[in-house]
Amino acid sequence: MTEATGTTQTPKRSNVGRALLWAAVFTLGLYAVVFLIALAIAWPHDTNPNGGCEGIGWGCALPPRDGVIFFGLIGVPFIAAGAGIAWVFVLLGQLVEQIRQWRGIVLGGVAAALVVATGLVLAGIQLLL
């Protein structure tokens, strides 16, 4: 309570909780949007072109629809790890006073953007090798 005004001042709350939420929403949300778009494009294609054999192994290939679902499921652990890395970026950002003042949505978005950019760079490097 301040003596001059007689009011109680509450300390400013940290945006860490909101930033962690937004980092997860941006990271997982981007993955979900890309997956749903790919699934919508591949959905009508439930057989291989030219009647090729379907399945995994023995020279066969998955139909486009099944391939999107298969690789979408394989990517879930990696995107969960990406969300965890975004959380680490948010928590490391709390060590810097200027970053600590950012709104939760901004800090979460920046952390998710760092994860996505890192993933794109790693994918680009893999394509070049």
N, CA, C and O atoms as a printed pandas DataFrame, in Angstrom:
     atom_number atom_name residue_name chain_id  residue_number  x_coord  y_coord  z_coord
0              1         N          MET        A               1    0.853   -1.158    0.000
1              2        CA          MET        A               1    0.000    0.000    0.000
2              3         C          MET        A               1    0.905    1.229    0.000
3              4         O          MET        A               1    1.822    1.331    0.814
4              5         N          THR        A               2    0.650    2.137   -0.894
5              6        CA          THR        A               2    1.442    3.366   -0.918
6              7         C          THR        A               2    0.824    4.376    0.021
7              8         O          THR        A               2   -0.397    4.466    0.142
8              9         N          GLU        A               3    1.673    5.128    0.678
9             10        CA          GLU        A               3    1.177    6.071    1.689
10            11         C          GLU        A               3    0.503    7.286    1.060
11            12         O          GLU        A               3   -0.449    7.825    1.624
12            13         N          ALA        A               4    0.986    7.723   -0.101
13            14        CA          ALA        A               4    0.457    8.937   -0.701
14            15         C          ALA        A               4   -0.972    8.744   -1.215
15            16         O          ALA        A               4   -1.810    9.631   -1.055
16            17         N          THR        A               5   -1.253    7.608   -1.822
17            18        CA          THR        A               5   -2.576    7.423   -2.422
18            19         C          THR        A               5   -3.449    6.459   -1.643
19            20         O          THR        A               5   -4.670    6.481   -1.794
20            21         N          GLY        A               6   -2.862    5.626   -0.824
21            22        CA          GLY        A               6   -3.639    4.663   -0.064
22            23         C          GLY        A               6   -4.114    3.483   -0.898
23            24         O          GLY        A               6   -5.039    2.779   -0.493
24            25         N          THR        A               7   -3.492    3.247   -2.072
25            26        CA          THR        A               7   -3.890    2.130   -2.932
26            27         C          THR        A               7   -2.842    1.031   -2.858
27            28         O          THR        A               7   -1.690    1.263   -2.492
28            29         N          THR        A               8   -3.258   -0.127   -3.204
29            30        CA          THR        A               8   -2.356   -1.265   -3.238
30            31         C          THR        A               8   -1.919   -1.489   -4.675
31            32         O          THR        A               8   -2.745   -1.540   -5.586
32            33         N          GLN        A               9   -0.612   -1.623   -4.869
33            34        CA          GLN        A               9   -0.088   -1.883   -6.202
34            35         C          GLN        A               9    0.313   -3.351   -6.287
35            36         O          GLN        A               9    1.026   -3.867   -5.426
36            37         N          THR        A              10   -0.151   -4.000   -7.324
37            38        CA          THR        A              10    0.238   -5.389   -7.530
38            39         C          THR        A              10    1.416   -5.423   -8.490
39            40         O          THR        A              10    1.475   -4.625   -9.426
40            41         N          PRO        A              11    2.346   -6.330   -8.270
41            42        CA          PRO        A              11    3.477   -6.415   -9.193
42            43         C          PRO        A              11    3.013   -6.897  -10.560
43            44         O          PRO        A              11    2.047   -7.651  -10.675
44            45         N          LYS        A              12    3.720   -6.447  -11.593
45            46        CA          LYS        A              12    3.374   -6.835  -12.956
46            47         C          LYS        A              12    3.650   -8.326  -13.142
47            48         O          LYS        A              12    4.731   -8.817  -12.818
48            49         N          ARG        A              13    2.656   -9.031  -13.667
49            50        CA          ARG        A              13    2.787  -10.465  -13.861
50            51         C          ARG        A              13    3.614  -10.764  -15.100
51            52         O          ARG        A              13    3.617   -9.993  -16.060
52            53         N          SER        A              14    4.306  -11.875  -15.068
53            54        CA          SER        A              14    5.130  -12.300  -16.188
54            55         C          SER        A              14    4.247  -12.843  -17.319
55            56         O          SER        A              14    3.153  -13.354  -17.078
56            57         N          ASN        A              15    4.727  -12.725  -18.516
57            58        CA          ASN        A              15    4.011  -13.231  -19.682
58            59         C          ASN        A              15    4.459  -14.638  -20.061
59            60         O          ASN        A              15    4.150  -15.114  -21.154
60            61         N          VAL        A              16    5.179  -15.300  -19.174
61            62        CA          VAL        A              16    5.749  -16.597  -19.523
62            63         C          VAL        A              16    4.657  -17.606  -19.886
63            64         O          VAL        A              16    4.771  -18.309  -20.890
64            65         N          GLY        A              17    3.611  -17.679  -19.082
65            66        CA          GLY        A              17    2.551  -18.644  -19.359
66            67         C          GLY        A              17    1.900  -18.417  -20.710
67            68         O          GLY        A              17    1.678  -19.358  -21.472
68            69         N          ARG        A              18    1.599  -17.174  -20.997
69            70        CA          ARG        A              18    0.992  -16.858  -22.294
70            71         C          ARG        A              18    1.966  -17.131  -23.428
71            72         O          ARG        A              18    1.569  -17.640  -24.476
72            73         N          ALA        A              19    3.235  -16.798  -23.231
73            74        CA          ALA        A              19    4.236  -17.014  -24.273
74            75         C          ALA        A              19    4.415  -18.506  -24.557
75            76         O          ALA        A              19    4.548  -18.905  -25.714
76            77         N          LEU        A              20    4.419  -19.330  -23.510
77            78        CA          LEU        A              20    4.528  -20.773  -23.704
78            79         C          LEU        A              20    3.329  -21.307  -24.477
79            80         O          LEU        A              20    3.477  -22.153  -25.359
80            81         N          LEU        A              21    2.145  -20.810  -24.143
81            82        CA          LEU        A              21    0.938  -21.228  -24.849
82            83         C          LEU        A              21    1.016  -20.841  -26.324
83            84         O          LEU        A              21    0.759  -21.667  -27.199
84            85         N          TRP        A              22    1.371  -19.586  -26.598
85            86        CA          TRP        A              22    1.427  -19.120  -27.982
86            87         C          TRP        A              22    2.535  -19.813  -28.768
87            88         O          TRP        A              22    2.373  -20.067  -29.962
88            89         N          ALA        A              23    3.654  -20.122  -28.124
89            90        CA          ALA        A              23    4.718  -20.856  -28.820
90            91         C          ALA        A              23    4.205  -22.218  -29.266
91            92         O          ALA        A              23    4.475  -22.646  -30.388
92            93         N          ALA        A              24    3.468  -22.901  -28.396
93            94        CA          ALA        A              24    2.905  -24.205  -28.755
94            95         C          ALA        A              24    1.840  -24.064  -29.839
95            96         O          ALA        A              24    1.791  -24.861  -30.776
96            97         N          VAL        A              25    0.988  -23.049  -29.709
97            98        CA          VAL        A              25   -0.076  -22.850  -30.704
98            99         C          VAL        A              25    0.520  -22.563  -32.077
99           100         O          VAL        A              25    0.087  -23.145  -33.072
100          101         N          PHE        A              26    1.506  -21.674  -32.143
101          102        CA          PHE        A              26    2.105  -21.347  -33.439
102          103         C          PHE        A              26    2.857  -22.533  -34.033
103          104         O          PHE        A              26    2.758  -22.788  -35.233
104          105         N          THR        A              27    3.598  -23.252  -33.219
105          106        CA          THR        A              27    4.387  -24.371  -33.736
106          107         C          THR        A              27    3.476  -25.530  -34.157
107          108         O          THR        A              27    3.554  -26.007  -35.289
108          109         N          LEU        A              28    2.625  -25.971  -33.252
109          110        CA          LEU        A              28    1.743  -27.091  -33.568
110          111         C          LEU        A              28    0.664  -26.697  -34.566
111          112         O          LEU        A              28    0.255  -27.506  -35.399
112          113         N          GLY        A              29    0.204  -25.458  -34.481
113          114        CA          GLY        A              29   -0.819  -24.981  -35.402
114          115         C          GLY        A              29   -0.338  -24.931  -36.836
115          116         O          GLY        A              29   -1.073  -25.298  -37.752
116          117         N          LEU        A              30    0.895  -24.479  -37.043
117          118        CA          LEU        A              30    1.455  -24.446  -38.392
118          119         C          LEU        A              30    1.550  -25.858  -38.948
119          120         O          LEU        A              30    1.220  -26.091  -40.111
120          121         N          TYR        A              31    1.997  -26.799  -38.128
121          122        CA          TYR        A              31    2.085  -28.190  -38.557
122          123         C          TYR        A              31    0.699  -28.718  -38.928
123          124         O          TYR        A              31    0.540  -29.381  -39.953
124          125         N          ALA        A              32   -0.292  -28.429  -38.106
125          126        CA          ALA        A              32   -1.645  -28.913  -38.365
126          127         C          ALA        A              32   -2.207  -28.319  -39.657
127          128         O          ALA        A              32   -2.854  -29.024  -40.431
128          129         N          VAL        A              33   -1.966  -27.041  -39.892
129          130        CA          VAL        A              33   -2.469  -26.398  -41.111
130          131         C          VAL        A              33   -1.820  -27.008  -42.356
131          132         O          VAL        A              33   -2.508  -27.320  -43.328
132          133         N          VAL        A              34   -0.495  -27.176  -42.324
133          134        CA          VAL        A              34    0.202  -27.764  -43.476
134          135         C          VAL        A              34   -0.283  -29.199  -43.701
135          136         O          VAL        A              34   -0.512  -29.608  -44.839
136          137         N          PHE        A              35   -0.436  -29.956  -42.619
137          138        CA          PHE        A              35   -0.913  -31.338  -42.740
138          139         C          PHE        A              35   -2.313  -31.378  -43.345
139          140         O          PHE        A              35   -2.573  -32.182  -44.240
140          141         N          LEU        A              36   -3.209  -30.530  -42.875
141          142        CA          LEU        A              36   -4.577  -30.536  -43.390
142          143         C          LEU        A              36   -4.649  -30.101  -44.851
143          144         O          LEU        A              36   -5.453  -30.634  -45.617
144          145         N          ILE        A              37   -3.822  -29.147  -45.239
145          146        CA          ILE        A              37   -3.793  -28.733  -46.649
146          147         C          ILE        A              37   -3.283  -29.870  -47.527
147          148         O          ILE        A              37   -3.860  -30.158  -48.576
148          149         N          ALA        A              38   -2.185  -30.525  -47.090
149          150        CA          ALA        A              38   -1.648  -31.656  -47.858
150          151         C          ALA        A              38   -2.662  -32.791  -47.935
151          152         O          ALA        A              38   -2.803  -33.433  -48.976
152          153         N          LEU        A              39   -3.363  -33.035  -46.845
153          154        CA          LEU        A              39   -4.369  -34.097  -46.833
154          155         C          LEU        A              39   -5.538  -33.751  -47.755
155          156         O          LEU        A              39   -6.065  -34.626  -48.441
156          157         N          ALA        A              40   -5.941  -32.491  -47.773
157          158        CA          ALA        A              40   -7.032  -32.075  -48.656
158          159         C          ALA        A              40   -6.639  -32.231  -50.126
159          160         O          ALA        A              40   -7.466  -32.603  -50.958
160          161         N          ILE        A              41   -5.385  -31.947  -50.438
161          162        CA          ILE        A              41   -4.921  -32.098  -51.824
162          163         C          ILE        A              41   -4.828  -33.575  -52.205
163          164         O          ILE        A              41   -5.189  -33.953  -53.319
164          165         N          ALA        A              42   -4.341  -34.418  -51.275
165          166        CA          ALA        A              42   -4.114  -35.832  -51.583
166          167         C          ALA        A              42   -5.356  -36.699  -51.404
167          168         O          ALA        A              42   -5.366  -37.843  -51.858
168          169         N          TRP        A              43   -6.396  -36.192  -50.759
169          170        CA          TRP        A              43   -7.544  -37.029  -50.419
170          171         C          TRP        A              43   -8.182  -37.728  -51.623
171          172         O          TRP        A              43   -8.501  -38.912  -51.515
172          173         N          PRO        A              44   -8.385  -37.059  -52.766
173          174        CA          PRO        A              44   -9.034  -37.764  -53.884
174          175         C          PRO        A              44   -8.161  -38.872  -54.491
175          176         O          PRO        A              44   -8.670  -39.728  -55.216
176          177         N          HIS        A              45   -6.893  -38.864  -54.210
177          178        CA          HIS        A              45   -5.964  -39.812  -54.832
178          179         C          HIS        A              45   -5.735  -40.999  -53.894
179          180         O          HIS        A              45   -4.745  -41.047  -53.163
180          181         N          ASP        A              46   -6.669  -41.955  -53.929
181          182        CA          ASP        A              46   -6.566  -43.094  -53.022
182          183         C          ASP        A              46   -5.937  -44.318  -53.666
183          184         O          ASP        A              46   -5.818  -45.362  -53.024
184          185         N          THR        A              47   -5.534  -44.205  -54.918
185          186        CA          THR        A              47   -4.816  -45.298  -55.588
186          187         C          THR        A              47   -3.600  -44.712  -56.300
187          188         O          THR        A              47   -3.545  -43.519  -56.602
188          189         N          ASN        A              48   -2.647  -45.567  -56.554
189          190        CA          ASN        A              48   -1.454  -45.121  -57.288
190          191         C          ASN        A              48   -1.797  -44.931  -58.760
191          192         O          ASN        A              48   -2.653  -45.634  -59.297
192          193         N          PRO        A              49   -1.128  -43.979  -59.415
193          194        CA          PRO        A              49   -1.386  -43.796  -60.846
194          195         C          PRO        A              49   -0.953  -45.036  -61.643
195          196         O          PRO        A              49   -0.029  -45.747  -61.246
196          197         N          ASN        A              50   -1.609  -45.276  -62.727
197          198        CA          ASN        A              50   -1.317  -46.389  -63.641
198          199         C          ASN        A              50   -1.473  -47.752  -62.973
199          200         O          ASN        A              50   -0.903  -48.735  -63.446
200          201         N          GLY        A              51   -2.229  -47.824  -61.891
201          202        CA          GLY        A              51   -2.505  -49.112  -61.256
202          203         C          GLY        A              51   -1.306  -49.770  -60.601
203          204         O          GLY        A              51   -1.289  -50.991  -60.444
204          205         N          GLY        A              52   -0.305  -48.998  -60.215
205          206        CA          GLY        A              52    0.871  -49.563  -59.543
206          207         C          GLY        A              52    0.495  -50.204  -58.223
207          208         O          GLY        A              52   -0.542  -49.895  -57.635
208          209         N          CYS        A              53    1.364  -51.113  -57.762
209          210        CA          CYS        A              53    1.045  -51.802  -56.508
210          211         C          CYS        A              53    1.110  -50.825  -55.338
211          212         O          CYS        A              53    1.865  -49.854  -55.354
212          213         N          GLU        A              54    0.302  -51.110  -54.332
213          214        CA          GLU        A              54    0.192  -50.227  -53.180
214          215         C          GLU        A              54    0.732  -50.924  -51.946
215          216         O          GLU        A              54    0.624  -52.142  -51.805
216          217         N          GLY        A              55    1.307  -50.146  -51.069
217          218        CA          GLY        A              55    1.829  -50.682  -49.822
218          219         C          GLY        A              55    3.254  -50.206  -49.594
219          220         O          GLY        A              55    3.781  -49.376  -50.335
220          221         N          ILE        A              56    3.862  -50.753  -48.550
221          222        CA          ILE        A              56    5.241  -50.387  -48.248
222          223         C          ILE        A              56    6.102  -51.629  -48.434
223          224         O          ILE        A              56    5.806  -52.685  -47.875
224          225         N          GLY        A              57    7.143  -51.504  -49.202
225          226        CA          GLY        A              57    8.068  -52.613  -49.410
226          227         C          GLY        A              57    7.817  -53.331  -50.717
227          228         O          GLY        A              57    6.793  -53.122  -51.367
228          229         N          TRP        A              58    8.751  -54.171  -51.098
229          230        CA          TRP        A              58    8.694  -54.981  -52.300
230          231         C          TRP        A              58    8.482  -54.144  -53.558
231          232         O          TRP        A              58    7.810  -54.584  -54.491
232          233         N          GLY        A              59    9.042  -52.962  -53.586
233          234        CA          GLY        A              59    8.949  -52.111  -54.764
234          235         C          GLY        A              59    7.631  -51.370  -54.900
235          236         O          GLY        A              59    7.402  -50.706  -55.911
236          237         N          CYS        A              60    6.775  -51.468  -53.922
237          238        CA          CYS        A              60    5.482  -50.784  -53.966
238          239         C          CYS        A              60    5.586  -49.426  -53.284
239          240         O          CYS        A              60    6.545  -49.154  -52.562
240          241         N          ALA        A              61    4.613  -48.598  -53.516
241          242        CA          ALA        A              61    4.587  -47.262  -52.906
242          243         C          ALA        A              61    3.188  -46.996  -52.356
243          244         O          ALA        A              61    2.190  -47.512  -52.858
244          245         N          LEU        A              62    3.150  -46.192  -51.331
245          246        CA          LEU        A              62    1.863  -45.798  -50.769
246          247         C          LEU        A              62    1.122  -44.890  -51.729
247          248         O          LEU        A              62    1.747  -44.089  -52.424
248          249         N          PRO        A              63   -0.193  -44.998  -51.784
249          250        CA          PRO        A              63   -0.965  -44.012  -52.550
250          251         C          PRO        A              63   -0.790  -42.632  -51.915
251          252         O          PRO        A              63   -0.454  -42.542  -50.734
252          253         N          PRO        A              64   -1.009  -41.565  -52.669
253          254        CA          PRO        A              64   -0.789  -40.220  -52.125
254          255         C          PRO        A              64   -1.518  -39.964  -50.808
255          256         O          PRO        A              64   -0.928  -39.397  -49.889
256          257         N          ARG        A              65   -2.772  -40.363  -50.693
257          258        CA          ARG        A              65   -3.523  -40.122  -49.459
258          259         C          ARG        A              65   -2.851  -40.822  -48.275
259          260         O          ARG        A              65   -2.639  -40.212  -47.227
260          261         N          ASP        A              66   -2.521  -42.092  -48.446
261          262        CA          ASP        A              66   -1.891  -42.849  -47.368
262          263         C          ASP        A              66   -0.489  -42.318  -47.047
263          264         O          ASP        A              66   -0.059  -42.346  -45.894
264          265         N          GLY        A              67    0.215  -41.838  -48.067
265          266        CA          GLY        A              67    1.544  -41.267  -47.843
266          267         C          GLY        A              67    1.490  -40.022  -46.981
267          268         O          GLY        A              67    2.323  -39.843  -46.092
268          269         N          VAL        A              68    0.517  -39.160  -47.236
269          270        CA          VAL        A              68    0.373  -37.947  -46.421
270          271         C          VAL        A              68    0.043  -38.317  -44.981
271          272         O          VAL        A              68    0.604  -37.743  -44.048
272          273         N          ILE        A              69   -0.857  -39.265  -44.795
273          274        CA          ILE        A              69   -1.211  -39.682  -43.436
274          275         C          ILE        A              69   -0.006  -40.312  -42.744
275          276         O          ILE        A              69    0.264  -40.012  -41.581
276          277         N          PHE        A              70    0.716  -41.179  -43.446
277          278        CA          PHE        A              70    1.876  -41.857  -42.871
278          279         C          PHE        A              70    2.951  -40.854  -42.439
279          280         O          PHE        A              70    3.432  -40.902  -41.307
280          281         N          PHE        A              71    3.320  -39.949  -43.343
281          282        CA          PHE        A              71    4.367  -38.988  -43.000
282          283         C          PHE        A              71    3.881  -37.944  -42.002
283          284         O          PHE        A              71    4.674  -37.393  -41.238
284          285         N          GLY        A              72    2.574  -37.672  -42.007
285          286        CA          GLY        A              72    2.021  -36.782  -40.994
286          287         C          GLY        A              72    2.155  -37.371  -39.601
287          288         O          GLY        A              72    2.482  -36.661  -38.650
288          289         N          LEU        A              73    1.902  -38.667  -39.479
289          290        CA          LEU        A              73    2.037  -39.336  -38.183
290          291         C          LEU        A              73    3.502  -39.479  -37.777
291          292         O          LEU        A              73    3.839  -39.363  -36.599
292          293         N          ILE        A              74    4.365  -39.732  -38.751
293          294        CA          ILE        A              74    5.803  -39.848  -38.431
294          295         C          ILE        A              74    6.339  -38.504  -37.928
295          296         O          ILE        A              74    7.251  -38.479  -37.101
296          297         N          GLY        A              75    5.791  -37.395  -38.411
297          298        CA          GLY        A              75    6.287  -36.079  -38.026
298          299         C          GLY        A              75    5.840  -35.595  -36.665
299          300         O          GLY        A              75    6.391  -34.622  -36.150
300          301         N          VAL        A              76    4.844  -36.254  -36.059
301          302        CA          VAL        A              76    4.307  -35.784  -34.772
302          303         C          VAL        A              76    5.378  -35.689  -33.678
303          304         O          VAL        A              76    5.430  -34.667  -32.994
304          305         N          PRO        A              77    6.234  -36.701  -33.476
305          306        CA          PRO        A              77    7.251  -36.544  -32.430
306          307         C          PRO        A              77    8.213  -35.389  -32.697
307          308         O          PRO        A              77    8.671  -34.729  -31.764
308          309         N          PHE        A              78    8.515  -35.147  -33.962
309          310        CA          PHE        A              78    9.448  -34.076  -34.292
310          311         C          PHE        A              78    8.829  -32.702  -34.047
311          312         O          PHE        A              78    9.511  -31.789  -33.582
312          313         N          ILE        A              79    7.555  -32.553  -34.355
313          314        CA          ILE        A              79    6.922  -31.264  -34.118
314          315         C          ILE        A              79    6.688  -31.049  -32.631
315          316         O          ILE        A              79    6.709  -29.913  -32.158
316          317         N          ALA        A              80    6.466  -32.129  -31.890
317          318        CA          ALA        A              80    6.365  -31.993  -30.436
318          319         C          ALA        A              80    7.709  -31.546  -29.861
319          320         O          ALA        A              80    7.753  -30.718  -28.952
320          321         N          ALA        A              81    8.793  -32.089  -30.386
321          322        CA          ALA        A              81   10.122  -31.642  -29.963
322          323         C          ALA        A              81   10.343  -30.180  -30.358
323          324         O          ALA        A              81   10.965  -29.418  -29.617
324          325         N          GLY        A              82    9.829  -29.797  -31.527
325          326        CA          GLY        A              82    9.932  -28.394  -31.950
326          327         C          GLY        A              82    9.198  -27.461  -31.001
327          328         O          GLY        A              82    9.687  -26.374  -30.693
328          329         N          ALA        A              83    8.021  -27.882  -30.534
329          330        CA          ALA        A              83    7.295  -27.066  -29.561
330          331         C          ALA        A              83    8.078  -26.978  -28.257
331          332         O          ALA        A              83    8.100  -25.927  -27.615
332          333         N          GLY        A              84    8.714  -28.064  -27.866
333          334        CA          GLY        A              84    9.548  -28.038  -26.664
334          335         C          GLY        A              84   10.733  -27.105  -26.808
335          336         O          GLY        A              84   11.104  -26.416  -25.858
336          337         N          ILE        A              85   11.328  -27.079  -27.989
337          338        CA          ILE        A              85   12.443  -26.164  -28.240
338          339         C          ILE        A              85   11.950  -24.720  -28.213
339          340         O          ILE        A              85   12.648  -23.836  -27.717
340          341         N          ALA        A              86   10.753  -24.477  -28.743
341          342        CA          ALA        A              86   10.183  -23.125  -28.675
342          343         C          ALA        A              86    9.981  -22.714  -27.223
343          344         O          ALA        A              86   10.201  -21.554  -26.872
344          345         N          TRP        A              87    9.564  -23.656  -26.372
345          346        CA          TRP        A              87    9.412  -23.350  -24.949
346          347         C          TRP        A              87   10.752  -22.995  -24.329
347          348         O          TRP        A              87   10.830  -22.097  -23.491
348          349         N          VAL        A              88   11.815  -23.697  -24.736
349          350        CA          VAL        A              88   13.148  -23.371  -24.218
350          351         C          VAL        A              88   13.535  -21.960  -24.638
351          352         O          VAL        A              88   14.100  -21.212  -23.839
352          353         N          PHE        A              89   13.236  -21.581  -25.894
353          354        CA          PHE        A              89   13.525  -20.216  -26.349
354          355         C          PHE        A              89   12.765  -19.189  -25.503
355          356         O          PHE        A              89   13.313  -18.147  -25.144
356          357         N          VAL        A              90   11.514  -19.486  -25.191
357          358        CA          VAL        A              90   10.723  -18.569  -24.360
358          359         C          VAL        A              90   11.364  -18.428  -22.985
359          360         O          VAL        A              90   11.520  -17.320  -22.472
360          361         N          LEU        A              91   11.731  -19.553  -22.398
361          362        CA          LEU        A              91   12.321  -19.505  -21.054
362          363         C          LEU        A              91   13.687  -18.830  -21.056
363          364         O          LEU        A              91   14.026  -18.121  -20.108
364          365         N          LEU        A              92   14.476  -19.041  -22.108
365          366        CA          LEU        A              92   15.761  -18.339  -22.201
366          367         C          LEU        A              92   15.550  -16.836  -22.404
367          368         O          LEU        A              92   16.353  -16.022  -21.948
368          369         N          GLY        A              93   14.474  -16.483  -23.084
369          370        CA          GLY        A              93   14.162  -15.070  -23.273
370          371         C          GLY        A              93   13.861  -14.353  -21.967
371          372         O          GLY        A              93   13.978  -13.130  -21.889
372          373         N          GLN        A              94   13.476  -15.098  -20.947
373          374        CA          GLN        A              94   13.192  -14.483  -19.652
374          375         C          GLN        A              94   14.457  -13.995  -18.955
375          376         O          GLN        A              94   14.380  -13.247  -17.981
376          377         N          LEU        A              95   15.618  -14.414  -19.447
377          378        CA          LEU        A              95   16.879  -13.976  -18.857
378          379         C          LEU        A              95   17.259  -12.560  -19.299
379          380         O          LEU        A              95   18.100  -11.919  -18.669
380          381         N          VAL        A              96   16.646  -12.076  -20.375
381          382        CA          VAL        A              96   16.951  -10.749  -20.914
382          383         C          VAL        A              96   15.807   -9.803  -20.559
383          384         O          VAL        A              96   14.653  -10.067  -20.897
384          385         N          GLU        A              97   16.119   -8.725  -19.893
385          386        CA          GLU        A              97   15.092   -7.798  -19.386
386          387         C          GLU        A              97   14.224   -7.234  -20.512
387          388         O          GLU        A              97   13.005   -7.150  -20.359
388          389         N          GLN        A              98   14.823   -6.849  -21.632
389          390        CA          GLN        A              98   14.036   -6.264  -22.724
390          391         C          GLN        A              98   13.068   -7.287  -23.317
391          392         O          GLN        A              98   11.935   -6.945  -23.655
392          393         N          ILE        A              99   13.503   -8.523  -23.442
393          394        CA          ILE        A              99   12.636   -9.560  -24.002
394          395         C          ILE        A              99   11.545   -9.933  -23.010
395          396         O          ILE        A              99   10.429  -10.262  -23.411
396          397         N          ARG        A             100   11.852   -9.885  -21.736
397          398        CA          ARG        A             100   10.873  -10.225  -20.702
398          399         C          ARG        A             100    9.665   -9.290  -20.754
399          400         O          ARG        A             100    8.580   -9.671  -20.315
400          401         N          GLN        A             101    9.830   -8.092  -21.273
401          402        CA          GLN        A             101    8.734   -7.120  -21.338
402          403         C          GLN        A             101    7.804   -7.347  -22.532
403          404         O          GLN        A             101    6.735   -6.740  -22.596
404          405         N          TRP        A             102    8.188   -8.203  -23.472
405          406        CA          TRP        A             102    7.368   -8.451  -24.646
406          407         C          TRP        A             102    6.058   -9.115  -24.238
407          408         O          TRP        A             102    5.992   -9.837  -23.243
408          409         N          ARG        A             103    5.026   -8.859  -25.020
409          410        CA          ARG        A             103    3.742   -9.524  -24.785
410          411         C          ARG        A             103    3.893  -11.016  -25.069
411          412         O          ARG        A             103    4.765  -11.424  -25.837
412          413         N          GLY        A             104    3.051  -11.814  -24.455
413          414        CA          GLY        A             104    3.133  -13.266  -24.604
414          415         C          GLY        A             104    3.010  -13.742  -26.028
415          416         O          GLY        A             104    3.734  -14.648  -26.443
416          417         N          ILE        A             105    2.092  -13.141  -26.798
417          418        CA          ILE        A             105    1.889  -13.578  -28.181
418          419         C          ILE        A             105    3.117  -13.260  -29.039
419          420         O          ILE        A             105    3.455  -14.026  -29.942
420          421         N          VAL        A             106    3.778  -12.150  -28.766
421          422        CA          VAL        A             106    4.973  -11.776  -29.524
422          423         C          VAL        A             106    6.118  -12.730  -29.203
423          424         O          VAL        A             106    6.776  -13.248  -30.106
424          425         N          LEU        A             107    6.352  -12.958  -27.925
425          426        CA          LEU        A             107    7.432  -13.843  -27.515
426          427         C          LEU        A             107    7.190  -15.265  -28.006
427          428         O          LEU        A             107    8.120  -15.918  -28.479
428          429         N          GLY        A             108    5.963  -15.752  -27.903
429          430        CA          GLY        A             108    5.641  -17.083  -28.411
430          431         C          GLY        A             108    5.798  -17.175  -29.921
431          432         O          GLY        A             108    6.288  -18.177  -30.443
432          433         N          GLY        A             109    5.378  -16.123  -30.622
433          434        CA          GLY        A             109    5.526  -16.111  -32.079
434          435         C          GLY        A             109    6.967  -16.082  -32.520
435          436         O          GLY        A             109    7.339  -16.761  -33.477
436          437         N          VAL        A             110    7.786  -15.301  -31.834
437          438        CA          VAL        A             110    9.211  -15.240  -32.174
438          439         C          VAL        A             110    9.871  -16.592  -31.910
439          440         O          VAL        A             110   10.671  -17.057  -32.721
440          441         N          ALA        A             111    9.543  -17.224  -30.785
441          442        CA          ALA        A             111   10.112  -18.536  -30.469
442          443         C          ALA        A             111    9.701  -19.571  -31.513
443          444         O          ALA        A             111   10.531  -20.364  -31.958
444          445         N          ALA        A             112    8.432  -19.571  -31.907
445          446        CA          ALA        A             112    7.971  -20.512  -32.929
446          447         C          ALA        A             112    8.623  -20.224  -34.273
447          448         O          ALA        A             112    8.966  -21.153  -35.005
448          449         N          ALA        A             113    8.798  -18.943  -34.607
449          450        CA          ALA        A             113    9.450  -18.584  -35.865
450          451         C          ALA        A             113   10.897  -19.061  -35.883
451          452         O          ALA        A             113   11.392  -19.500  -36.921
452          453         N          LEU        A             114   11.577  -18.978  -34.748
453          454        CA          LEU        A             114   12.949  -19.489  -34.673
454          455         C          LEU        A             114   12.995  -20.993  -34.909
455          456         O          LEU        A             114   13.888  -21.491  -35.595
456          457         N          VAL        A             115   12.044  -21.709  -34.346
457          458        CA          VAL        A             115   11.997  -23.165  -34.537
458          459         C          VAL        A             115   11.712  -23.497  -36.000
459          460         O          VAL        A             115   12.372  -24.358  -36.581
460          461         N          VAL        A             116   10.734  -22.820  -36.594
461          462        CA          VAL        A             116   10.379  -23.090  -37.993
462          463         C          VAL        A             116   11.542  -22.726  -38.915
463          464         O          VAL        A             116   11.854  -23.477  -39.839
464          465         N          ALA        A             117   12.180  -21.595  -38.677
465          466        CA          ALA        A             117   13.324  -21.195  -39.502
466          467         C          ALA        A             117   14.457  -22.208  -39.385
467          468         O          ALA        A             117   15.084  -22.561  -40.384
468          469         N          THR        A             118   14.718  -22.672  -38.176
469          470        CA          THR        A             118   15.765  -23.672  -37.986
470          471         C          THR        A             118   15.411  -24.960  -38.726
471          472         O          THR        A             118   16.273  -25.564  -39.364
472          473         N          GLY        A             119   14.160  -25.379  -38.647
473          474        CA          GLY        A             119   13.726  -26.576  -39.368
474          475         C          GLY        A             119   13.867  -26.427  -40.870
475          476         O          GLY        A             119   14.292  -27.361  -41.550
476          477         N          LEU        A             120   13.513  -25.257  -41.397
477          478        CA          LEU        A             120   13.644  -25.030  -42.833
478          479         C          LEU        A             120   15.101  -25.021  -43.269
479          480         O          LEU        A             120   15.433  -25.549  -44.331
480          481         N          VAL        A             121   15.967  -24.432  -42.467
481          482        CA          VAL        A             121   17.399  -24.426  -42.792
482          483         C          VAL        A             121   17.942  -25.853  -42.781
483          484         O          VAL        A             121   18.679  -26.242  -43.688
484          485         N          LEU        A             122   17.587  -26.631  -41.766
485          486        CA          LEU        A             122   18.054  -28.020  -41.704
486          487         C          LEU        A             122   17.516  -28.837  -42.872
487          488         O          LEU        A             122   18.238  -29.667  -43.424
488          489         N          ALA        A             123   16.263  -28.618  -43.257
489          490        CA          ALA        A             123   15.697  -29.314  -44.400
490          491         C          ALA        A             123   16.408  -28.902  -45.684
491          492         O          ALA        A             123   16.669  -29.743  -46.544
492          493         N          GLY        A             124   16.719  -27.622  -45.822
493          494        CA          GLY        A             124   17.456  -27.152  -46.995
494          495         C          GLY        A             124   18.843  -27.745  -47.078
495          496         O          GLY        A             124   19.300  -28.117  -48.158
496          497         N          ILE        A             125   19.519  -27.836  -45.940
497          498        CA          ILE        A             125   20.849  -28.442  -45.920
498          499         C          ILE        A             125   20.752  -29.920  -46.310
499          500         O          ILE        A             125   21.588  -30.427  -47.058
500          501         N          GLN        A             126   19.732  -30.598  -45.800
501          502        CA          GLN        A             126   19.555  -32.014  -46.128
502          503         C          GLN        A             126   19.297  -32.207  -47.620
503          504         O          GLN        A             126   19.772  -33.180  -48.206
504          505         N          LEU        A             127   18.552  -31.297  -48.239
505          506        CA          LEU        A             127   18.281  -31.405  -49.664
506          507         C          LEU        A             127   19.535  -31.175  -50.496
507          508         O          LEU        A             127   19.677  -31.733  -51.584
508          509         N          LEU        A             128   20.441  -30.355  -49.983
509          510        CA          LEU        A             128   21.676  -30.076  -50.725
510          511         C          LEU        A             128   22.674  -31.230  -50.642
511          512         O          LEU        A             128   23.546  -31.361  -51.501
512          513         N          LEU        A             129   22.549  -32.054  -49.626
513          514        CA          LEU        A             129   23.516  -33.162  -49.460
514          515         C          LEU        A             129   23.191  -34.341  -50.300
515          516         O          LEU        A             129   23.909  -35.340  -50.267
